[in-house]
Amino acid sequence: MTTPPGKAGRPWLRTDLPVEQRVESLLAEMTLAEKVGQTHQSANIDPVQDRELIRLGGIGSSVLASGATAGNERDAGVRVSAIDAAQRIAVEESRLGIPLLFARDVIHGHRTVFPIPLGLAAAWDEDLVFRTAQLAAAEASRDGVAWTFAPMLDICEDPRWGRVAESLGEAPVLAGRLGAAMVRGFQGDTPAGDGTRGAGTVAACAKHFVGYGLVGGGRDYETVQVGENTLRNLHLRPFQAAVQAGCATVMAAFTDVDGVPMHAHRHLLREVLKDEWGFDGVVVGDWDGVGQLVNQGVALDLRDAAAQALVAGVDIDMVSGAYAAHLAELVETGRVPLELVDDAVRRVIRLKLRQGLFERPYVGGTAPASATGPAAEAPAPEQSDRALGPPARALAREAAAASFVLLSNNGALPLTSNPGRLLLTGPFVDEGAALLGTWSLDGRAEDVASPADAIRDRLRDNAIVDDGRFSDRTLHLVRQADITIALVGEHPSRSGEANSVANLGLPAGQVEVLRAIASLGKPLVVVVFTGRPLDLGEILDLADAVLIAWHPGVEAGPALIETLFGDRSPGGRLPMTFPRSVGHIPSSAHARPTGRPIDAADDTVRGRYLDALVSPRLPFGWGLSYTTFTYGPLRLSADQMPLSGGSIEVSVDVTNSGTRHGREVVQLYVRDVVADVTRPLLELADWVSLELDAGETATATFTVTPDQLSYYDRTMTLRIDPGDALVMVGPNASSGTSARFTLTE
Ligand code: NOJ
């Protein structure tokens, strides 16, 4: 490629040069103030108010969000004209022309809203996650967003924490693989060798590094008690998977980890993430996370906070202003080494180069005036107003349906094509925004196809649609109907950031109405919209069928009605354990052995609690379909596996023994029997999804490798032990067939 005119003195603009050479050439030109500018992220940049600062190179990026807990509020949307105007100042009026980077939380879709991440995880489908992220990136980048703060990879064991809705569940392998798929979807599947990404992509951000899923009592922002071994063997794993998938950025968690706030955690940020893992991307602080070091009582003031965070490895300060105010002086007085600031700036410039911002700074991909002559004068359009097209809606419907998990069914589902008079009742019957879920900043209530419309389309006069009040009046309608479908559960404002609960029951009043409906003795199907696992013990007893629908997104209604009538078969599986009660928390499928073990069969006789069973209400991986599956015996290709380079094929024949087509998610769990540290009794290692017609048999085959049994030992060294190991294959974490094999030296 020849050098375009005007770029000779600005080698960083030359796409024919390697990215690293471009980074260094720009860094060499920058003043300390310009370097600090790249580490400062402002909130909602304003091209008028911030003009001078942008000109001076004082802002590197901007987060487009309404505030500190933006996921709870739908804001006015992205102002594309403001983004472009600010960008024009940065590119055409600042000394070095470094483009700004615009970030926004595009968490589970942009304008097209898909199920909340916990719902997407329930589909156990990497390809689906990839496609939803890809579409979200295309839509968001059309609105000027170049960077999203997803995937959220916190391993969660406590459903009281509202942020479990944003997570990909409790298993590192599930969250890691789905997170990596999300990264590839956002950033493009085939980045060039030097990591540069094409148009229509956004940079991803693995968050919140690390341990945030362990906040005490499920209370958001609480302190975290966890040792490094558990971090390495559990919580760090999905982050490593995302980094290996090329994730461009990582966000520090608000919490401390055993007394050290993550925004000042040099060991985990610099030594583990950056040095040990070789992460060459950007670490961004969370909203005011640098400033909050003062509240956390480890920093004297903002200046001290800035010094600690930069030294620890936080490259960008999100909105606290600590870096902008103090970093230059901290370098000049020798408190912060210039090399560390240079390291941070290198990472930011690398991110911008890889994102193609120097070539495509403006919305719609227009090139800067310096390269092509004056940029188009036409004002940039405001946030896309396009109605959702059929492909977007089709994907949203596919994703919503794939996320549904059938918890119980005594034959009430699927509904027959003529179910008689059907009552659709409950608070979610005619909802819009409530079905989008937390963090759907750019979704619109009017885009949501509601359950009410979908059932009316389907049954016409046979549909009775209640008014959503879910009260005594409902009973009168139940009496007129042949079957009742009750849509209950949590409004999204009861989940997400800063929205934890102390109780896991349905919201006030819902159980009472359900009880009254059930007492009338007519068929009752309960659909639960939720952002978290709930205690559904009584509901499972009184309903004929229970379906978890999470918060499903814009195609909620049609996806639900098609599923209830059996046009689609529910194929989702729980990505988090459903505990029996709040008293059972924490509960997960990766419990480790104690010195006095009890197995499931012992639970009723000498369980861990006197007053309750300890086993989960519904185990991790649970989910029914409209058919049944039977598993044949487990086959192992060998009973010995060499530690180095060995592998064993583990296979099982699975037969659709029912009368309808269905999807089975065949799950592989492993256990290292004797290890240097306590290892999970069972840990998800892999899964295979089978789509089988009635009567059809297929073989699920897994390749088990020593890698899947590797873990960090007492010295934090990754190792694999010779000796006995277990595999279990089954439909969920609580049932399956096990076999033993030996790892040999
Ligand atoms: C705070 C949240 O913790 C984080 O997840 C989010 O990305 C940022 N705010 C930016 O909105």
Residues whose N, C-alpha, C, O or C-beta is under 5 A from the ligand:
A	BS01	NOJ	A65 G67 A68 A70 D105 F149 D286 W287
